[in-house]
Amino acid sequence: MNALHQEWLALQAQHERYEGLALTVKLLAFVAVVVVPDNTLALALLALLWLQEAVLKTFQARLGDRLLVVEAGIKSDGGAVAMQLHSDWQAHRPRGAGLIAQYVKSALRPTVALPYPLLMALVASGGL
Protein backbone atom coordinates (compact mmCIF):
# COMPACT_ATOMS: atom_id res chain seq x y z
CA MET A 1 0.00 0.00 0.00
CA ASN A 2 1.52 3.33 -1.00
CA ALA A 3 1.60 6.54 1.02
CA LEU A 4 -1.44 8.09 -0.71
CA HIS A 5 -3.57 5.06 0.08
CA GLN A 6 -2.45 5.13 3.72
CA GLU A 7 -3.14 8.86 3.93
CA TRP A 8 -6.60 8.40 2.41
CA LEU A 9 -7.48 5.74 4.98
CA ALA A 10 -6.34 7.90 7.88
CA LEU A 11 -8.08 11.03 6.59
CA GLN A 12 -11.31 9.18 5.85
CA ALA A 13 -11.39 7.73 9.37
CA GLN A 14 -10.91 11.19 10.87
CA HIS A 15 -13.52 12.69 8.52
CA GLU A 16 -16.06 10.15 9.78
CA ARG A 17 -14.98 10.75 13.39
CA TYR A 18 -15.79 14.46 13.05
CA GLU A 19 -19.25 13.49 11.80
CA GLY A 20 -19.78 11.45 14.95
CA LEU A 21 -18.55 14.29 17.14
CA ALA A 22 -20.95 16.70 15.41
CA LEU A 23 -23.85 14.35 16.13
CA THR A 24 -22.76 14.18 19.77
CA VAL A 25 -22.83 17.98 19.96
CA LYS A 26 -26.40 17.96 18.55
CA LEU A 27 -27.45 15.46 21.21
CA LEU A 28 -25.86 17.62 23.91
CA ALA A 29 -27.84 20.58 22.58
CA PHE A 30 -31.08 18.65 22.99
CA VAL A 31 -30.06 17.54 26.49
CA ALA A 32 -29.25 21.15 27.38
CA VAL A 33 -32.76 22.22 26.41
CA VAL A 34 -34.30 19.50 28.55
CA VAL A 35 -31.96 19.70 31.57
CA VAL A 36 -31.00 23.38 31.97
CA PRO A 37 -33.81 25.14 33.86
CA ASP A 38 -32.69 28.73 33.16
CA ASN A 39 -33.72 29.81 29.65
CA THR A 40 -30.99 32.43 29.34
CA LEU A 41 -28.34 29.91 30.26
CA ALA A 42 -29.89 27.32 27.92
CA LEU A 43 -29.83 29.82 25.02
CA ALA A 44 -26.20 30.69 25.73
CA LEU A 45 -25.30 27.00 25.89
CA LEU A 46 -27.10 26.33 22.60
CA ALA A 47 -25.20 29.18 20.93
CA LEU A 48 -21.92 27.80 22.27
CA LEU A 49 -22.72 24.27 21.08
CA TRP A 50 -23.73 25.60 17.67
CA LEU A 51 -20.38 27.38 17.39
CA GLN A 52 -18.55 24.25 18.55
CA GLU A 53 -20.25 22.16 15.89
CA ALA A 54 -19.36 24.79 13.28
CA VAL A 55 -15.71 24.53 14.30
CA LEU A 56 -15.83 20.72 14.08
CA LYS A 57 -17.45 20.88 10.65
CA THR A 58 -14.84 23.38 9.47
CA PHE A 59 -12.08 21.00 10.56
CA GLN A 60 -13.93 18.19 8.80
CA ALA A 61 -14.15 20.28 5.62
CA ARG A 62 -10.39 20.79 5.69
CA LEU A 63 -9.92 17.03 5.83
CA GLY A 64 -12.41 16.69 2.99
CA ASP A 65 -10.43 19.14 0.88
CA ARG A 66 -7.27 17.12 1.43
CA LEU A 67 -9.12 13.87 0.70
CA LEU A 68 -10.02 15.28 -2.72
CA VAL A 69 -6.36 16.09 -3.41
CA VAL A 70 -5.29 12.62 -2.31
CA GLU A 71 -8.01 10.99 -4.41
CA ALA A 72 -6.89 12.97 -7.46
CA GLY A 73 -3.33 11.80 -6.80
CA ILE A 74 -4.44 8.19 -6.51
CA LYS A 75 -6.51 8.48 -9.69
CA SER A 76 -3.60 9.94 -11.64
CA ASP A 77 -1.27 7.30 -10.20
CA GLY A 78 0.70 9.41 -7.78
CA GLY A 79 0.15 12.94 -9.11
CA ALA A 80 -0.26 14.30 -5.58
CA VAL A 81 2.41 14.32 -2.91
CA ALA A 82 1.35 12.26 0.09
CA MET A 83 1.27 13.38 3.71
CA GLN A 84 0.86 17.11 3.09
CA LEU A 85 -2.34 17.89 5.04
CA HIS A 86 -0.80 20.48 7.38
CA SER A 87 1.49 22.00 4.77
CA ASP A 88 -1.45 22.43 2.39
CA TRP A 89 -3.56 23.92 5.19
CA GLN A 90 -0.78 26.31 6.24
CA ALA A 91 -0.28 27.44 2.65
CA HIS A 92 -3.97 28.25 2.23
CA ARG A 93 -4.91 29.20 5.80
CA PRO A 94 -7.12 32.27 5.95
CA ARG A 95 -6.37 34.90 8.57
CA GLY A 96 -8.67 36.90 10.83
CA ALA A 97 -11.97 37.65 9.13
CA GLY A 98 -11.41 34.90 6.55
CA LEU A 99 -11.10 32.28 9.27
CA ILE A 100 -14.18 33.61 11.06
CA ALA A 101 -16.03 33.55 7.72
CA GLN A 102 -15.19 29.82 7.39
CA TYR A 103 -16.69 29.14 10.82
CA VAL A 104 -19.81 31.19 10.06
CA LYS A 105 -20.20 29.43 6.70
CA SER A 106 -20.03 26.06 8.47
CA ALA A 107 -22.50 27.22 11.14
CA LEU A 108 -25.04 28.22 8.49
CA ARG A 109 -24.91 24.95 6.56
CA PRO A 110 -28.37 23.36 6.85
CA THR A 111 -26.99 20.10 8.27
CA VAL A 112 -25.32 22.05 11.07
CA ALA A 113 -27.84 24.82 11.69
CA LEU A 114 -31.05 22.80 11.55
CA PRO A 115 -31.62 21.97 15.22
CA TYR A 116 -30.19 25.09 16.85
CA PRO A 117 -32.65 27.85 15.81
CA LEU A 118 -35.53 25.42 16.48
CA LEU A 119 -34.23 24.54 19.94
CA MET A 120 -33.52 28.22 20.67
CA ALA A 121 -37.06 29.18 19.64
CA LEU A 122 -38.43 26.42 21.86
CA VAL A 123 -36.40 27.67 24.82
CA ALA A 124 -37.23 31.34 24.14
CA SER A 125 -40.95 30.56 24.01
CA GLY A 126 -40.74 28.65 27.27
CA GLY A 127 -41.87 25.48 25.50
CA LEU A 128 -40.12 23.08 27.86
C-alpha positions in Angstrom: 0.0 0.0 0.0 1.5 3.3 -1.0 1.6 6.5 1.0 -1.4 8.1 -0.7 -3.6 5.1 0.1 -2.4 5.1 3.7 -3.1 8.9 3.9 -6.6 8.4 2.4 -7.5 5.7 5.0 -6.3 7.9 7.9 -8.1 11.0 6.6 -11.3 9.2 5.9 -11.4 7.7 9.4 -10.9 11.2 10.9 -13.5 12.7 8.5 -16.1 10.2 9.8 -15.0 10.7 13.4 -15.8 14.5 13.0 -19.3 13.5 11.8 -19.8 11.5 15.0 -18.5 14.3 17.1 -21.0 16.7 15.4 -23.9 14.4 16.1 -22.8 14.2 19.8 -22.8 18.0 20.0 -26.4 18.0 18.6 -27.4 15.5 21.2 -25.9 17.6 23.9 -27.8 20.6 22.6 -31.1 18.6 23.0 -30.1 17.5 26.5 -29.3 21.1 27.4 -32.8 22.2 26.4 -34.3 19.5 28.6 -32.0 19.7 31.6 -31.0 23.4 32.0 -33.8 25.1 33.9 -32.7 28.7 33.2 -33.7 29.8 29.6 -31.0 32.4 29.3 -28.3 29.9 30.3 -29.9 27.3 27.9 -29.8 29.8 25.0 -26.2 30.7 25.7 -25.3 27.0 25.9 -27.1 26.3 22.6 -25.2 29.2 20.9 -21.9 27.8 22.3 -22.7 24.3 21.1 -23.7 25.6 17.7 -20.4 27.4 17.4 -18.6 24.2 18.6 -20.2 22.2 15.9 -19.4 24.8 13.3 -15.7 24.5 14.3 -15.8 20.7 14.1 -17.5 20.9 10.6 -14.8 23.4 9.5 -12.1 21.0 10.6 -13.9 18.2 8.8 -14.1 20.3 5.6 -10.4 20.8 5.7 -9.9 17.0 5.8 -12.4 16.7 3.0 -10.4 19.1 0.9 -7.3 17.1 1.4 -9.1 13.9 0.7 -10.0 15.3 -2.7 -6.4 16.1 -3.4 -5.3 12.6 -2.3 -8.0 11.0 -4.4 -6.9 13.0 -7.5 -3.3 11.8 -6.8 -4.4 8.2 -6.5 -6.5 8.5 -9.7 -3.6 9.9 -11.6 -1.3 7.3 -10.2 0.7 9.4 -7.8 0.1 12.9 -9.1 -0.3 14.3 -5.6 2.4 14.3 -2.9 1.4 12.3 0.1 1.3 13.4 3.7 0.9 17.1 3.1 -2.3 17.9 5.0 -0.8 20.5 7.4 1.5 22.0 4.8 -1.5 22.4 2.4 -3.6 23.9 5.2 -0.8 26.3 6.2 -0.3 27.4 2.6 -4.0 28.2 2.2 -4.9 29.2 5.8 -7.1 32.3 6.0 -6.4 34.9 8.6 -8.7 36.9 10.8 -12.0 37.7 9.1 -11.4 34.9 6.5 -11.1 32.3 9.3 -14.2 33.6 11.1 -16.0 33.5 7.7 -15.2 29.8 7.4 -16.7 29.1 10.8 -19.8 31.2 10.1 -20.2 29.4 6.7 -20.0 26.1 8.5 -22.5 27.2 11.1 -25.0 28.2 8.5 -24.9 24.9 6.6 -28.4 23.4 6.9 -27.0 20.1 8.3 -25.3 22.0 11.1 -27.8 24.8 11.7 -31.1 22.8 11.5 -31.6 22.0 15.2 -30.2 25.1 16.8 -32.6 27.8 15.8 -35.5 25.4 16.5 -34.2 24.5 19.9 -33.5 28.2 20.7 -37.1 29.2 19.6 -38.4 26.4 21.9 -36.4 27.7 24.8 -37.2 31.3 24.1 -40.9 30.6 24.0 -40.7 28.6 27.3 -41.9 25.5 25.5 -40.1 23.1 27.9 
